[in-house]
Amino acid sequence: MIINIKNILFLTLILIGSTLKSQTDGKVLDKTIAVVGGEMLLFSSLETQIVSLKSQGVIVDDDNKCEIMEELLFQKLLIHQAKLDSLEVSDEEVEMEIDRRLNYFIAQIGSERKLEQYYKKTIKEIKEEFRGTVKDQMVSQRMQGKITSGLTITPKEVRDFYKKIPEDSIPMIESEVKYAQILIYAKESEEEINAAKERIQAIRDRIIKGEDFSTLAILYSEDEGSAKNGGEIGFLGRAELVPEYSATAFKLKNTAVSEIVKTKFGFHIIQLIERRGQKVNTRHILIKIKVSEKEVQNAKNLADSIYNALPTDTLTFGDYALKYSNDESSAKSDGVVANPQTGTAFFSLDEVEPQVYYTLEKLKEGEISKPVPAQSADGKKGYRIVQLISKTEPHKASLETDYSKIQQAALGAKEGEHTLKWIKEKLADTHVNISDEYKGCSFENPWVK
């Protein structure tokens, strides 16, 4: 086994759903099962990974448990060394990473509310529960990146790597798609904007007259994640809040109630609970701006006109995406959608949003779909036009068609060998103490001395 921290620990985040679900189904009595340098490994960390794998249908035997144990020991060694090297990850970076992962799962399941219902936790609770895990993983990955930085792979090394793979072990490359989109959301009408503003003004007036902010948040706030907590969202830094909310929240004193604040989510009123250094704990009431059916129809009409113009217009799909698409992340890239998990433009079929998947499967390469309904994770409605740029069929990897993937695998193998050497060097002068029940594991590295 070549150790790669992503193999097991990535499950906590990429398969965060399984882990979250497992933790709602029962509690684990905790204890320390290993110490690496100054870092303690808890039994609950091991058990969470095991439950996560089992929930994916993986049979976990004693050998698998030992492999997971070694991955976790490796993570602790990385964290220990990162502290010695003063290598850090900021709270803002952690928050952004948590949001990125959660947004992926919200898109998969349909909405924040559905995610909370499924895991029986609020978004705030999910974030808090995994904040430490996410930070540890990010520190580990950054440290591992430092270990292997500067390593390169030559074309000869790639060819040699491929030739050494037995014929019956050459991996299958699953079907992948690359697609572009023009996403048009319904606009907010002046009438609906004014209606939402009047609603939140009325709520604010009641608070100013003495009614309890928390009670009114529970009754009226349309932020499903925080309403049940009386509108409280917890301690967050400036970068973790949208700019308009942040600017207001950090100006509040004592328990003052803000004026009405408009963000991309709608209208807010904010109350300061407590400030600690560069973080504030606030509660808020959100009233969203409703989108009328007329505006949804207007979005469809615009999408229809673009679709009808595309076959004969001198403007390309990418030109229209840049001019009209409301998806900022793809509009400037000819409408090409990036895979948030890999950073590339290619998606395996199970990585594609369900809304998009059923449209893509009907298209041939180069074809453009008719406008289809679209809805964002925060409830925005509109229409989407999709172009299938390419689709590969499942096949055995070859240097001719999959050079970049084989090159990546070869570099990964080289990095793995370099990392194994690093582990052995560090373990020579790092204190490690493992619980007796795990000393019988056939570890690849000398964790037991």
N, C-alpha and C positions, 0 to 999 in steps of 0.2 A: 504493500500500500504506500503510495506517495501521498504524504499529508497535504491536504488542501483545506484550509479552514472553511471554505465555502461549501464543501461537500456535505457537512452535517449541520454546522451552525447556521448556514443560510436558511435552513428549514424554519428556524424561528421567525424569520422575516418574510422570505418568499412564500413559505407555507404558514404564515402567521395565523391564518384561520384555524388550522388544525391545532396549533399550540394553544390558542385562546380557548378553543372549544374544550380541549382536554382539561384546562385549568378550571372550567366552570363545572366539570363533572366530578370533582373530588379534590381533596387537599392531601398534600404529602407531608408526612412528619420529616422535618429537616435535620440534617447533621452535616458536619464537615467530613468529606471523604478523601480530600487531598489538599496539600499546601504546596504551592510552587513559588519559591521566593517569598514574597509577602502576600501572595494572592491565594485566597481560600476557594476551593471548589466544593459546592454544596451538592448533596444528594438530589435535591429538587431540580437542579440544573440538568443532571443526568437523566432523571426520570421524565422531565418535560420533553427532552429530545426523543426518548424511547416511545413515549405515548404519542408524540407527533408522528413518528415513523409508522407506528402501528395503525394510526388512524388513516394512513395512506395505503393500508393493505400490505405493508412490509412485515414479514415475519422476523422478529428480533430474537436471535438466540444468544447464547453466552459470548460467542466470538464477536457478534455484532455489538454487544454491550461494551466489550473491551475496546473495539474500534472507536465507538463513540466516546468512551472514556479518554482514549488517547487524543482524540481531536480536542476535547475540552481541556485536557492538560496542556496541549499545545497553545490553545487560546490564552490560558493563564500565563504561560511562559512569555508569550508575545506582550501581554499587558504589563507583566513585571518588567520586561526589558524596555518597553515604551516609557515607563515611569523613570527608569534609570537614564534614558536618553532624552527626557523632558519632551517627549512627543505627545501632543494633546489634540483633542477634538473639542470644539466649542459647543456650548449649549445650543446656539443658533443652528449649527450644522446638524446636530442631533435632531432638533425639532423639524428641520426641513426634510431629513431622511425619513422620520416617522410619518410626516404628512405625505411624502411621495409613496411610501408603501401602502398607507391607508387609502389613499386616493385610488390606487390600483385595485384594491379589494372592494372599495365602494363601487367602482365602475363595474366590477364583475358581478356583485350581488344586487346592484340596482340603486341603492340609496344609503345614506348614513343611518336612517331609521331601521332599515332591514338588517344592516350590519349589527346594530346595537341589539335588535330583537333576537337575532340568531345567537349572539354570544352572551346575551344577558348582561351586557356591560355598556356604560355610556362611552362615547368617544373619548371623553376626558379620562375615564377609568382605564380604557385600553392604552391610551398614551402613557399615563403614569406607570402602569404595570410593566410596560416594555421599555421605558426610557433607559433604565440601567442596562438592559440586555442589548439595546441598539447601540448605546455608547460603547460598551465593551467590544461589540463586533466591529464598529467603525475604527476604534483604536487598534484592534487586532489586524484589520485589513491594512490600515496605514502602516503599521509596523512591518507587516509581511511585504508590503510594497517597497518599503525602505530596504529590506533584506535583498530583494531581487532586482532593485533598480539598477539600470545599466546593462542588464543581461540582454543579449540579442541572439538571433538565430540566423544562420546563413542558408541559402537555397540548398546547398549540399547536405546540411544537417537535416533539413526538412525531408529531402528525398531519402536519406539514410533512415530517418525515423519511420517513414512510410513503408520502406522495404522490409523493415524488421517486424512489421505487423503480420502475423499469420493470416493466410487467405481467409480462413473461417472466422477470424476475429476483426476483420475490417468493419468498422461501424456503419450502420445504416443512417443515412441523413433523412430525417423526416421532412414531410412536405412543409414548405415555407412560402409565405406570401409577402409581397411588398405592395402597398397601396397608397393612394392619395385621396384627399377628401376636400370638399368645399362644405363648410358647416355654417349654416345660417340660422341664428336664433331669432325668435320673435322679439320685437322691440317693445320697450315699456312706453305706454301711451301717457300723455300728460294727465289724462283723467285718472288712470290707475296710480300714477305717482302721487297725485294730490290726495287720493283716497287713502293711501297708505300713510302719508304724512299726517293727515287729519286724525287717523286712528292712533298713531303713536303720540301725537300731541295731546290727545285726550287722556291717554294713560299717564303721560308725564304730569299733566295738570293734577291728576288724582294723587300722584306721589308727592308733589309739592304741597298739596293740601293735607298731607299726613298719612296717606295709606302706605302700607308696607310694600317696598320694592320687590322683595322676594316673592310675596304672595301674588302680586300682579304678574311677575315673570312666569310663575307656574301656570297661571290662568291664561295668559295671553301671548307669551313669547313664542315665536315661530322658529326659534333655534331649538330643535328637538333634543339636541345633545345636552344643552345647559338648562333648559326650562325646568326639568324635574329637580335640578339642584338650586332652584331659586334664581337661576340666571348666572350662577357663579361659574367661571371658566378656569380658575386656578392661576398660579403665578406664571407669568409669561414675560419675555423680554420684548424690546421694540421690534426686532426682526421677526418675531414669531407672530406678530399681529399685523393685520392689513394696515397700510399707512395712515388712513384717516382715523381708524379706531385708536391706533397707537398714539398719534399726536394728541388726541383728546384725553385718553386715559392717563398719560403721564403728566398732564397739566392739572388733574383733579387733586384736591386737597381734602383731607378728612373723609367724610362719607358723602361728599357733595354729589349731586346728580347733574350730569352733563346736559347741555342743549342737545337737540336732535343731530345725530351724525349720520351721513349717508355714505355707505360703502357699496361694493359690488354685490353684497348680499341683501341690501335693503336699507331700512332706517333703524337706527339704534338709539337707545338712551343708556347711558353708562353710569354706574356708581362705583366709586373706589372703595374697596374693602381694606386693603393694606398694601403698603409699598415696602419692599426690601431691596435696597440698593438699586440695581438696574432692572428689577422685575416688579410687576404689579399684579395684584390679585383683584379682579373686578367682577362685577355681575352686570348683566345687560339684558335688555328686552329688545328683541328683533321683530320688526314687522316687515315682511317681504312685500315687494311690489308685484301684484298679480299681473299676469299677462292675459289679455283678452283673446278670445277666439278670433276676433277680427285681425289682431296682430299676428297670430299664428298662421292665419290664412294668407296674410301679406308676405310672411316668410316663405310660405309654399309657392306663392305666385312668383316671387323673385327667383327661387330655386328652379321653378319650371322654365322661366324665361332664360336662365343661364343654360339649363340642360338643352333647350331647343336651339340655342344659338351656337353651342359648342361644335356641332358637326361642320358648320360652314364658315364660322368666324375665323379671322386671322389670329385672334387671341387664342392662346393655348389654355389648357386646363390650369396650369400653374399661374398664368396671368390672371385668370378669374379668381383663383384661390387668394392671390395676393390682394386683389381689389375688394373681394366680397366676404371671404371666409372669416368667421368670428373665432376660429381656433388659432390663436396667435402663435402657438408652437409650430404649427405646420404651414401656416399661410405664407411665410417667408421662404419656405423650402419647396416651392412648387406644389404645395399641398401634401407633400409626402409626410406620412405619419411616422414618428420615431417610436421604437419599442422602449418603454420606460425601464424594462428589466435589463436590456442589453446595451442600450444606447445606439443600436443600429436601426436600419429601416426594415429589417426582416422580422417576421412573426411566425412562430409555429402556430398551427391552427387553434390550439387551446389557449394561446396568449391573446388572441383577437377578442375584442369586446363582443359580447353576444349580439348587440344591436348591429354590429358591422358584419359579423360572421355570416349571418343568413343572407346578407346582400352579396358578399364576395363569392359565396359558393355557387351563385347563379351566373357569374361573369366569366368570360374568357379573357385571356391576357389582352390588355389594351382597351377593353370595353369599359363603358361608363354607365353606371346605373341611373335609373330614373330617381328623382328625389324621394327619399324615404324618411319617415318620422325619426326624430332624434331627441334625446333628453339627456341633459348633463346630470352629474351626480348631485348637484345642488338644486335640481328641479327645473332648470331652464328648458323650454320647449322650442323646437324648430325643425328644420329639415336638412338632410345631408345628401350630397351627391358623392358617390364613391367611384374611383377608377382603379381597376386591378392592373397594376403595372407588371407584375410577374408572379408566377406560381411554379414551384418546382414539385416534381413527383418524388416519392420516397425512392432512394437509390443507395447503392454502396458508395462510400466515399472514394473519390479518385483525385489524383493530382491535377488532372485536366479541369474538372468541374468544381472542385472543392479545395483548391490550394490554400485559400486564406484560413479555412477551418483546420486543415491539417497543419499549417504553419503555426496556428494558435495552439494546437495540441502539442506540437513538438516543443514550442517555447515553454508551455506549461510543464512538460516533462523535465525540461532542463531546469526550470525554476524549482520544481519539486526536489530534484537531486541536490541543488544548491541549498535549499531550505533544510533538507535532512542533515547535510553537513553542518549547517549553522546550529541546528538543535543539539547535535552531539557536542559541539564546541561549548555551547552555553550551559548544557547540563553538567559539564565537567566542574563548573564552579558555582552552580546554583543549588540552593537547598531545596530538596523535594522530599515530601513525606506523604506516602499513600497509605490509606486504610488497608489493614491486613486482608480484607475480603477481595481486594482487587490486585493484590500482589501476584496472584497466580495467572494473571493475564499475560498472553504472549505479545507484549508490546514490541513495536518495531524499533523503538528507541529506548535507551537505558534510563527509564524513569525510576525503576526500582534499583537501588544501589546496595 
